Amino acid sequence: MQGVFEGFGVIAIVIALGYVLGRVRVLDTEAQVVLSRVVFTVGIPALLFVTLSTADVTTLFSSALLAIGSGVVIAASGYVLLARFLWRRPTGPLAVGALASSYVNAGNLGIPIAVYVLGDGSYVAPVMLLQLVVMAPISFAVLDTVQSGRRPTWRSVLALPFRNPVTIASFLGIAVSAVGAELPVVIERPTELVAGLAIPAALIVYGASLHGAPRPGAGGSARDVALISVLKLVVQPVVAFLVGRFLLGLDDIWLLAVTIAAALPSAQNVYVYAVRYQTGVALARDAIFVTTLLSGISILIIAALLA
């Protein structure tokens, strides 16, 4: 279980650095917004393009995608149903909460854990594909609509993914992988260099946001954070396991992979998206904090039972 502890340890150190930068006001609130925009517009797209363009297409579209997708749908739908119809949450925070309930930290935590626990980082590729090609475009369509205040047409909804740098980079990466193209060095090296800023910058921004923040759940979001934590760390991995085991008949290593992937905490990208659209920011920050603290327990239990 060394990989689990190492993955969480690396994240904790970088977040702590961000907290210090926030405390000494190197990264004040305005700087956090600017850096978040850089990560959203340049860093994350470059990282996703590099990751997907070098992934095996057969792995990306394997049956594991269905198992992971089932957990995502149940977790996100569970939050939307309760938060909308029981607590009457507005659309913006509702979209952020649904993302926090189902969008896993596959990049900076899932890959290290997959490498150390499963021996291959590509085991998290299906969940990354699902999040980038399906979840992110749908969420951006909703958040863009909320931000603009205009009722969307079908044409504008279909066009939204092609105006967003994250989804554009994802589609381009899949296309490069599908045709087996080899990028020129003059394109590959700068892209890899820019991709390197995505994960540490997102973690630093998140750490800076923790300085001066109220305790998680303050301000009326305690119920939301509790619900998100249960959906993310219990419901999503249980659904992924049941579908993978009894409906799809995944082998042992893939069953372990999809269950661990589903139990990963909410991704820091959710906070970046919330800051970008200026909605549900506190909810995203608190959900990431709590699920990251508790997800180690879920992952260790899963690894002990299924490894």
BAVO-478297 format. One record per residue: x, y, z of N, C-alpha, C, O in turn. Coordinates in steps of 0.05 Angstrom, whole numbers, plus 5000, padded with zeros to 4 digits. Each point is the difference from the previous one (the first is absolute). Example, Ala and Ser with C-alpha at 12.3 -4.5 7.8 and 13.67 -1.06 7.14 Angstrom:
// residues 2
526448865156498250245000501850245000502150005013;497250214973501650245001498550225014501050225004;
***
This chain:
// residues 307
501649765000498450245000501750255000499050225005;503649754989501850225000499150214980500250245005;498749674972499250194979497850195010499950234993;498249665023497850175010501250235017499250234997;502549695022501250215018501750204985500050235006;501549674974501850184985498350204984500650234998;497249674989498350174984498850225017500050244992;498949695031498950205018502150195012499550235004;502949665001502150165012500950224980500450235009;499949704966500850204980497950224998500750244999;496849695000497950204998500050185025499750244997;500649645026499950165025502250215001499650225009;502849704982502350195000499550244982500550225007;498549724969499650224981497750185009500150254997;497849635014497850175011500950175023499350235002;502549655014501150165023501650234990499950225011;501649744967501550224988498150224991500550245004;497349694983498050194992498850155024499650254998;500049615024498950135024501950215010499250225007;503449724994502050195008500150244982500150235010;499749734964500050224981497650185004500150244996;497649645011497650155005500350165026499150235002;502149645018500350135026501950244999499450205013;502749794971501950224998499150204978501550194994;496249754994498750174980501650024974499750204985;501949605009501149984974497849944980500050104977;498149735032497749934984497550105015498849855015;500550414980497550105012497649914983500449854981;497350235026497649914986500050064971499349834983;501650415010500150074971502049834985499549914978;502850045035502149834987499049724997500749864980;497850045039498949734998498149974976500149804986;498350415009498249994977501550004974499449854982;502750325016501750014976501349744995500049904977;501349985044501449754996498049774993500749834984;496950185028498049804992499350024971499649794987;500250455003499450044971502249894983499549874979;503050175029502249894985499949704999500549874980;499050015043499849715002497749904983500449804985;497350335016497749914985500450034970499249824984;502050405008500250074971502449864986499849944977;502450025038502449914987501049745013500549804985;499850195041501349775013498449744997501149804991;496450205018498449764998499649904972500349764995;499150424985499849904973502549874990499949794987;502450325019502549884991500549735013500849814987;498650175039500349755014498149784988500949774996;496750304999498149814990500749914971499749774993;501350424992500849934972502349805001500049804986;502050265031502349825002499249725011500849804989;497450205031499249745012498449834980500549774997;497550354990498349854982501349934974499449794988;502350385002501349954974502049765002500649884980;500350075044501949785004498849755011501349805005;496050215000498649775012499249804978499750074977;500049685032499149794981497050034997498549995019;500650034956497150044995498449775010497850045010;503249714988498549775009499650015031498049915010;504050205004499750045029498050215006498449975019;501750254966498150225005497149914998498350085015;501149754965497349934994499449715009498349864988;503050055033499649735010497449995016498850205005;500449555002497649975016500250135027497950055013;504550004997500450145025498650275000499250105021;500750024955498750264997497149995009498950195012;499749584983497249975007499749985031498250115011;503649745001499949975029500550275014498550075018;503550074973500550265012497850204995499250155017;499749844958497950184992497549955017498550195006;500949565000497749945017500250135027498150125010;504349875003500450135025499750304999498950135018;502149984960499950294996497150094997499150205013;499349664971497250084996498449985026498450185005;502049615010498449965024500850225021498350115013;504349944990500950205020499150284992498950145017;501549944958499250274992497050035001499050215009;499549594982497150015000498950015029498150155005;503249705012499150015028500250275013498350095014;503950054980500350275011498050194987498750165015;501049834959498150184987497249965010498650205005;500549564998497349955009499550115028498050135005;503849815013499750095028500350305002498450145013;503749974976500650285003498050184985499450225010;499649694968498150164985497249995012498750205005;500349565000497249975008499650015030497750055009;504449895007499750015029501050265011498750125018;503649974972501350245011499750254982500950215008;498149754968499550234982502550154993500050254999;502249624996502550134993499850124972498849874982;502350375013499950114973501849854981501649835008;498150234966501249834979503150005001501249794997;500050455007502950015001501349835021501549824993;497850225033501149835021499149714996501549815008;496250144980499149734996501849854981500749775004;500250374974501949884981502749955013501249794995;499750395021502649975014499849775020501849835002;495950155012499749785019499949734987501149805010;497550194967499949754984502849914991500749775001;500950434990502749944993501749905024501449804997;498350345025501549915024499249735009501749865012;495950054983499049745008501149774982499849775008;501250304969500649794980502650034985501049814988;500150435011502450064984502449945016500750145019;500749654974502249895018502750134993500450104978;501349905042502750114998501849794986501849885012;497750094962501449794985502950084992501749834998;498750434999502650094990502249995020501949844998;497950335023502250025019499949815023501850005016;496049844987499949805021499649724987501249815009;497050184972499349744988502449884985500449765003;501150394982502249894985502249895019500949784996;500050385024502049885019499149755014501549815002;496050195007498949765013499849764981500749785007;498550284968499849784980502849894995500349764997;501750415001502749914995501149835023501149784995;498550315030501149865023498449765008501249795007;496150234991498349785010499549794978500049765005;499550354970499249824978502349954980499849824984;502350345017502349964983499850144973501849974984;496150185011499750134974498150235002497749975008;503250274986498350245002497750014980498250165004;502049684975497850014980497449895010497950034986;502049845037497549905011498050225007497649955002;503450305000498250225006499150144974498450195001;502649724976499350134975497050004994499050204991;499649585013497150004994498550225016498250134989;502449905037498550205015500850284991498350185000;504249864992500850264990498550064974499150234996;500649574987498650044975497150085005498950194988;499849675030497250055007499750295010498150144993;503649945025499850265012500550224980498750215000;503249754982500850214981498150034977499450224990;499649555000498450004975497050025006498650104983;500649815040497150005006499350205023498550184996;502849785027499250155024500750304997498350175006;504149884986500950284998498350164980499150225007;500549684968498450164982497150055010499050234996;499849575016497250045010500150225022498250175001;503749815017500250195022500550284990498850195010;503049834970500650274989497650124986499650245001;498849594986497650094987498150125020498950224996;500849645026498250105021501150265013498550205003;504149805003501250235014500150244981499750235009;500949734965500050224981497250124998499750244998;498349595003497250104998499350175025498850214997;502049695026499550155025501450274999498950205008;503649804983501650245000498950214980499950235006;499249674971499050194979497250095007499250224991;499349625024497250075006498149974977497750095002;503149794977498349964977499249714997501649825005;496050134986499149734995501449894975499850134979;501549645023501549904977498249884979497949895005;503150124970498849854978501549744997502249975010;496649844975501449754996502750054985502049865005;497950334976502550064985502250105019502349924997;496950265021502150115018501049795019502350015007;496049815002500849795019502049814986502049935011;497450004964501849824985502650144993502149874998;497950395000502450154993501850065024502450054997;496449945027501650085024502549835004502150125006;497949614991502549865004502250094982502449975007;497050134969502050084981501050285004501650104985;497350035036500950275008501549995026501050205010;499249565002501349975026502849864996500149794987;502050335023502749894996500449725011501649844989;497050105033500449745012498949784982501449804995;496250234995498849804983501349994972500349784989;500550455001501450004974502549845002500649834982;501050215039502549855003499549715004501549834990;496350095024499449725003499349874974501149784994;497250344990499349894974502549974982500349804986;501450405014502449994983501849785010501249864983;499150105043501749795011499049724991501649834993;495750135009498949744992500449964970500649784991;499150434993500449974971502849924993500549834983;501550305031502849934995500549715008501449864986;497550065036500449725009498749804981501149794994;496550284996498549824982501549954974500049774990;501250444999501449964974502949925004501449944980;499650065045502749925005502150194990502249934993;497050335005501950204990502250065020499649985025;502750094965502350085017500450294996500650104978;499250055044500350294998502850094995501949875010;498550344975502750114997501150105027498550095018;504149894986501350085025499450295006499650075024;500250104956499550295004497350055012499550215012;498649604985497450025013499949845026498850095020;502349674979499849825024501450125024498850005022;503650104975501650095024498750245013499750005025;499550214961498750235013497449925014499450105021;499149724966497449915012500549865026498650055020;503449774980500749865025500950195022499449975023;502150244968501050205019497750155013500050045024;498150054960497750145010498249825017498950085020;500949664971498349815015501149965029498549945018;504150104985501249965026499150205021500349955024;498550284968499250205020497249945011499250115020;499249724966497249975007499649895028498650135016;502649644990499549885026501150165023498550065019;504050024981501050155023498650275003499550095023;499950054955498750265002497249975011499150165017;499449634975497349965011500149945030498450105015;503649744993500349945029500850255016499050045022;502750124967500950245013497750205004499750125021;498849914957497650185002498149905021498950165016;500649584984498249895020501150045028498550075018;504149884986501150045027499950295009499450065023;501050134958499850285007497250085008499650175017;498449704971497250065006499249915028498150105011;503549725001499349905027500750215022498949995022;503050194972500750215020497650195004499050124982;500249905043497950185007497249894994498050135006;501949634983497449884994498649905025501449905018;496050114984498649895023500349705000500849884980;498549995043500149715001498249884979498050124993;502749644997498349874980497149975009499549915022;498750164960497149985007498850245012497650025003;504150185004498850245012498550164978500549974976;497650195033498450154981497849854987499050084979;500149705034497749864990500549774981498249894989;504450055006500649794980500849735013500949824987;498750165040500949755013498549764990501249794996;496250244999498449774989501049934972500249764994;500450444990501049944973502749855001500449814985;501450295032502649875002499849725010501449824990;496850135030499649735010498949824979500949774996;497150334989498849844978502149934979500249784990;501350435002502149964979502049795009500949834984;499950185041502049815011499049724999501549814992;496050155015498949725000499749904971500849784994;498250394988499749934973502749944987500349804985;501650375020502649974987501649775010501249854984;498950105042501849815012498749735006501449805005;496050184995498649755006498349914977500449784989;497750395002498149914980501449954973499649804987;502150395004501249984974501849754997499749854981;502150095038501649764998498349745002500649804987;497350205030498349765003498649944974499949774991;499050444996498649964974502049904979499349824985;503150315014502049914980500849715004500349854981;500050075044500749725006497849814992500549804987;497050265020497849824994499649974970499549784991;500650444995499649994971502449854987499649834983;502850235026502449874988500049705007500949844983;498350095041500249725008497749834989500549784989;497050315014497749834994498850044972498749824989;501650424999498950054974502049984978499449904978;503150195027502050004979502149775003501449944981;498849945042501949785004502850084997501649854988;499250395021502850094998501949815015499349895020;503150094969502049835014500950155026499350235004;502249635013500650105026501550275000499350185015;502649854967501650254999498350234991500350225011;498049744969498350224991497850075020499250235003;499849565011498050055020501250175023498750195010;503849754998501350165020500550284990499750205014;501149824960500650274989497550184999500250235008;497549664983497750184997498950075028498950215004;501349605015499050065027501750215014498950185013;503749804985501850205011499650274986499950215014;499949794960499650254985497450145009500050245003;497949605002497550125009500250115028498450185007;503449725009500350085028501950245003500450095023;500850004956501850235002498450255008497650024995;503750175019498550245009499350184977500849964977;497650245029499250204981502550144989501850065015;498249994959502450114987500350305006498050155003;504549944998500550295003499050164976499550245002;500249624975498850134977497350125005499250204989;499349675029497350105006500250285012498350174994;503749875024500350265011500850214979499150225000;502749694982500850184978497650084983499750234992;498649585002497650054984498150195015498950194989;500849775038498350175016501050285000498450194998;504249855005501250275000499650124972499450244998;501049604981499750114973497250114996499750214987;498349655022497250094996498950155024497650084999;504049955022499250155024497349915011498250165005;501649584999497649885013500849755015501649844991;497350135033500549765016502949975009501049785004;500450454998502949995006500549875028501749835003;496950275017500349895027499349715002501349845013;496550084973499149725000502249824988500649795010;500550304967502149844987502549985019501149785002;499750445010502349995018499649815023501749845007;496050185006499549835023499749714993501049825014;497650124963499749724992502749874993500449775008;501350384979502749894993501549955026501349795003;498650395016501549985025499149755015501649845009;495850124995498949785015500549734986500849815013;498650184961500349754986502949914998500649775000;501250434998502849934999501049895026501649815001;497450315021500749905027499049715004501449845012;496250104979498849755006500449784979499749765006;501150314970500149804979502249795004499849784991;502350305024502149805006498849765014501049774996;497150275021498749785015498649814980500349765001;498150364981498549854980502049834983499549774995;502550374995501949864982501549785014500449794988;500450255037501449795014498249765005500949774998;496650285009498149785004499649844973500049765000;499750394979499649874973502449834993499749774992;502750355011502449864993500449755017500949794991;498450235035500349775018498049774993500749775002;496950314989498049794994500349884972499549764996;501550404984500049914973502849944989500249864980;501950245032502749964990500749704999502249934992;
***
